[in-house]
């Protein structure tokens, strides 16, 4: 019994020291600017696995408005461990982002969207390009044209 008491007394400073080193490394990893995230907009403080989900309370549009008021018109949020998003809070910034960023209209193809959209042949999940523009023109003239609207009315 005495041997266990002596061993635990000797190991206590080592345990406390290793715990402090682990906490310091964890904090440095959170605060360290990462090279791949260098071009992201400003962001509030995030929790390790939850991201910014703790900041979003009902109703979500008011929570986003509070975040935008505090951090500016362009804010980066992480919703959970793998969902990354950028919130745009002004029309001018939205116009600039949509004008110069070509990958925003493209939606990622998953197994479900491939099944529902017939392998991106339809309009909703088709990649942005000539086919998408043609389908948009077709839908606007045939499905949402004045003649169809009158018939449905």
BADRENNU-124879 format. One line per 3 residues: for each residue z negated, x negated, y negated of N, C-alpha, C, O. Coordinates in steps of 0.1 Angstrom, whole numbers. Each point is the difference from the previous one (the first is absolute). Layout:
<recs>
Z X Y Z X Y Z X Y Z X Y ~ ... .
</recs>
This chain:
<recs>
0 -8 12 0 8 -12 0 -8 -13 7 3 -9 ~ -15 -14 10 -1 -9 -12 14 -7 -2 3 -2 -12 ~ 4 -1 22 13 -6 -1 10 8 -7 7 -4 -9 .
-8 18 12 9 9 -7 -3 1 -15 9 1 -8 ~ -22 -1 5 -4 1 -14 4 -12 -8 4 1 -12 ~ -5 -13 18 4 -12 -7 15 -1 -2 4 -4 -11 .
3 9 21 15 -1 -1 5 10 -10 9 -3 -8 ~ -15 15 7 4 9 -10 -4 -4 -14 8 3 -10 ~ -19 -10 8 -3 -5 -13 9 -11 -5 4 -1 -11 .
1 -7 21 10 -11 -4 13 6 -3 8 -5 -8 ~ -4 16 15 13 6 -1 2 9 -12 11 3 -4 ~ -22 1 -2 0 10 -11 8 -6 -13 8 7 -5 .
-11 -19 1 7 -5 -11 15 -2 3 9 2 -9 ~ -6 -6 21 14 -1 4 7 14 0 12 1 -5 ~ -18 9 9 5 13 0 2 6 -14 11 5 -3 .
-21 -7 -5 1 4 -14 12 -8 -7 7 6 -8 ~ -7 -19 10 11 -8 -6 14 5 4 9 1 -8 ~ -7 1 21 13 4 5 3 14 -5 12 3 -3 .
-22 6 1 3 13 -5 4 -1 -15 9 7 -4 ~ -15 -16 -4 3 -1 -14 14 -6 -1 8 4 -9 ~ -4 -14 18 13 -5 -1 11 10 4 10 1 -6 .
-13 8 16 9 11 4 2 10 -12 11 4 -2 ~ -22 -1 -5 1 10 -11 8 -7 -11 8 7 -7 ~ -10 -20 4 7 -6 -11 15 -1 3 8 2 -9 .
-4 -5 22 14 0 4 6 13 -2 11 2 -5 ~ -18 9 9 5 14 -1 2 3 -15 11 6 -3 ~ -20 -9 -5 1 3 -15 12 -8 -6 8 5 -8 .
-7 -18 12 12 -8 -5 13 6 5 10 -1 -8 ~ -10 6 20 13 6 5 4 12 -8 11 3 -2 ~ -21 5 -2 2 12 -8 5 -4 -14 9 7 -6 .
-15 -17 0 3 -3 -14 12 -10 -1 5 -2 -11 ~ -1 -4 22 10 -10 -1 14 6 -3 4 10 7 ~ 3 -15 -17 14 5 -2 9 -4 11 1 -12 2 .
5 21 4 9 -3 11 14 -2 -5 5 8 -9 ~ 3 -17 14 13 -3 -4 10 12 2 9 2 -9 ~ -11 5 20 10 11 2 -3 12 -8 8 9 -2 .
-20 -8 -4 -4 12 -9 1 -4 -14 -6 6 -9 ~ 13 -17 5 0 -5 -13 8 9 -10 -3 0 -12 ~ 12 8 17 8 8 -9 -4 15 0 7 8 -5 .
-19 -5 11 -4 14 0 -7 4 -13 -5 -9 -7 ~ 6 21 3 -7 5 -12 -15 -1 1 -5 -3 11 ~ -2 5 -22 -15 -1 1 -6 11 9 7 10 3 .
-19 -13 2 -5 9 10 -16 0 -1 -5 -10 -4 ~ -1 22 6 -15 0 0 -5 -8 12 8 -3 10 ~ -21 1 -9 -6 -7 11 1 9 13 -3 12 -1 .
7 -18 12 2 7 12 -10 -4 11 -6 -11 -1 ~ 3 20 9 -9 -2 12 9 -7 11 12 3 1 ~ -18 -11 8 8 -7 10 9 8 9 12 -3 0 .
-17 13 6 8 8 10 5 13 -6 10 6 4 ~ -17 -1 -14 4 13 -6 9 -1 -12 6 10 -3 ~ -5 -22 -2 8 -1 -12 -5 7 -12 -12 -2 -4 .
20 10 -2 -5 8 -12 -2 14 3 -1 8 -10 ~ -1 -4 22 -2 14 4 -13 5 -6 -2 12 -2 ~ -8 -21 0 -13 5 -6 1 4 -14 -9 7 -5 .
20 -10 -2 2 4 -14 7 13 -1 0 6 -11 ~ 6 -1 21 8 13 0 -9 11 5 -2 2 12 ~ -2 6 -22 -8 12 3 8 13 -4 9 -1 -8 .
-12 12 14 8 12 -4 -3 4 -15 -11 -2 -4 ~ 20 7 -2 15 0 2 6 -14 -2 -4 -6 -10 ~ 13 2 19 5 -14 -1 8 -3 -13 -1 -11 -4 .
7 21 -2 8 -3 -12 -9 -4 -11 3 -9 -9 ~ -16 14 8 -9 -4 -10 -6 -14 3 -3 -8 -9 ~ 1 5 22 -4 -13 4 10 -11 -4 -4 -10 -5 .
17 13 7 10 -9 -4 1 -1 -15 2 -11 -5 ~ -4 22 -2 0 -1 -15 -12 -9 -5 2 -8 -9 ~ -14 9 15 -11 -9 -4 4 -14 3 -3 -9 -8 .
9 6 20 3 -14 3 11 -5 -10 -1 -12 -4 ~ 11 20 1 10 -4 -10 -6 -3 -13 5 -9 -7 ~ -14 18 2 -6 -2 -13 -8 -13 -1 -1 -6 -10 .
-5 2 21 -8 -12 0 9 -13 2 -4 -10 -6 ~ 14 11 14 8 -13 4 14 -1 -5 6 -10 2 ~ -1 20 -9 13 -1 -6 10 10 7 -4 7 9 .
16 -7 -14 10 10 5 6 -3 13 7 8 6 ~ -9 -20 -1 5 -5 13 -11 -6 8 -6 -10 -4 ~ 2 17 15 -12 -4 8 4 -1 15 7 8 5 .
-12 -19 1 2 -2 15 -12 5 7 -11 -3 -4 ~ 13 12 14 -11 5 8 3 -3 15 11 1 4 ~ -22 -3 3 2 -1 15 -8 11 6 -12 1 -2 .
19 8 9 -6 12 6 -2 -2 15 9 3 8 ~ -20 -8 -4 -3 -4 13 4 -14 3 3 -7 -9 ~ -2 3 22 3 -14 3 14 -4 -2 3 -12 -2 .
7 21 3 14 -4 0 8 8 -10 12 -4 -1 ~ -17 14 -6 9 8 -9 -2 -6 -14 -11 1 -6 ~ 22 -6 0 0 -6 -13 8 9 -9 11 5 4 .
-16 -3 -16 8 9 -9 -2 -5 -15 -10 -7 -3 ~ 19 11 -5 0 -3 -14 0 13 -8 9 8 3 ~ -19 -6 -12 0 13 -7 5 -3 -14 -4 -10 -7 .
14 18 2 6 -2 -13 -5 12 -8 1 12 3 ~ -7 -15 -15 -6 10 -8 7 4 -13 -6 8 -7 ~ 17 -14 4 7 4 -12 15 1 3 6 -7 9 .
1 16 -16 14 2 2 9 -12 -3 9 -3 7 ~ -13 -5 -17 8 -11 -4 -1 -11 11 11 -6 3 ~ -23 4 3 -1 -10 10 7 5 13 7 -8 7 .
-8 21 -4 7 5 11 15 -1 -1 7 -3 10 ~ -1 5 -22 14 -2 -2 4 -15 2 10 -2 7 ~ -18 -7 -12 3 -14 2 -1 -4 15 9 -7 5 .
-19 12 2 -1 -4 14 11 6 8 6 -7 9 ~ -3 19 -11 11 7 8 13 -6 -4 10 0 9 ~ -8 -5 -21 13 -5 -4 2 -14 6 12 -3 4 .
-22 -5 -3 2 -14 5 -4 -2 14 3 -11 6 ~ -10 20 1 -4 -2 13 8 8 10 -1 12 -1 ~ 10 -18 8 9 7 9 -5 5 13 6 9 6 .
-17 -14 -2 -5 4 14 -9 12 -1 -5 4 11 ~ 2 1 -22 -10 12 -1 6 12 6 -7 7 7 ~ 20 -3 -9 5 12 6 1 0 15 1 10 6 .
-2 -22 0 2 -1 15 -14 3 6 -10 -5 -4 ~ 11 13 14 -12 4 8 0 -8 13 11 -2 6 ~ -23 -2 -1 0 -7 13 4 9 11 -5 11 1 .
13 -16 8 4 8 12 -10 -2 11 -2 -11 5 ~ -5 22 0 -9 -1 11 6 8 11 11 6 -1 ~ -17 -6 13 5 7 11 1 15 -3 9 7 4 .
-19 -2 -11 0 15 -4 11 3 -9 7 10 2 ~ -5 -18 -12 11 3 -10 14 -2 7 9 7 -4 ~ -8 -16 13 13 -2 7 3 13 8 11 4 1 .
-21 1 5 1 12 8 3 12 -8 9 8 3 ~ -16 -6 -14 2 12 -9 12 -1 -8 6 10 -3 ~ -2 -22 -1 12 -1 -10 12 -5 7 10 -4 -6 .
-9 5 19 12 -4 8 4 -14 -3 12 -2 -4 ~ -21 -8 5 3 -14 -3 5 -2 -14 10 -7 -1 ~ -16 12 -9 3 -1 -14 14 4 -4 5 -5 -9 .
0 15 16 13 5 -3 -1 11 -11 9 2 -8 ~ -21 4 8 -2 11 -10 -2 -6 -14 2 -11 -3 ~ -7 20 -6 -2 -4 -14 -14 -5 -3 -2 -10 -7 .
-8 15 14 -14 -3 -4 -4 -14 3 -7 -7 -8 ~ 11 1 19 -4 -13 4 12 -10 1 -2 -11 5 ~ 13 14 -11 11 -9 0 -3 -11 -10 -6 2 -10 .
11 -14 13 -2 -11 -9 9 2 -12 11 6 0 ~ -16 -11 -12 7 2 -12 13 -8 0 0 -12 3 ~ 11 19 -6 13 -7 0 11 11 -2 -3 11 -4 .
15 -14 8 11 9 -2 -2 13 8 3 11 -5 ~ -7 -12 18 -3 12 8 -10 9 -7 2 12 0 ~ -13 -18 -5 -11 8 -6 5 7 -12 -3 12 -3 .
11 -19 -6 5 6 -12 10 11 3 0 10 -7 ~ 8 -11 18 10 10 4 -8 12 4 3 12 -4 ~ -13 -14 13 -8 12 4 -8 7 -11 -1 12 0 .
-3 -20 -10 -7 6 -11 9 9 -8 -3 11 -4 ~ 16 -16 1 10 8 -7 3 12 8 2 11 -6 ~ 0 -12 19 3 12 8 -11 10 0 3 12 -2 .
-16 -16 3 -11 9 0 -1 7 -14 -2 12 -1 ~ 4 -20 -10 -1 6 -13 11 10 -3 -3 10 -7 ~ 15 -13 12 11 9 -3 0 13 9 2 11 -4 .
-5 -13 17 1 10 10 -13 8 2 0 13 0 ~ -11 -20 1 -13 7 3 -7 4 -12 -7 11 -1 ~ 8 -18 -10 -7 3 -12 9 3 -12 -4 0 -11 .
16 3 14 10 4 -10 -3 14 -5 -7 8 6 ~ 13 -4 -18 -2 13 -6 4 12 9 -6 10 0 ~ 17 -12 8 5 10 9 -11 3 11 -2 12 3 .
-3 -22 3 -10 2 10 -13 6 -5 -6 8 6 ~ 2 -13 -18 -12 6 -6 2 14 -3 -10 8 2 ~ 21 -4 -7 3 15 -2 0 8 13 -6 11 0 .
12 -17 10 0 7 13 -14 2 5 -4 10 6 ~ -5 -20 -7 -13 1 5 -9 9 -9 -10 6 5 ~ 14 -5 -18 -8 9 -9 2 14 4 -5 9 -6 .
</recs>
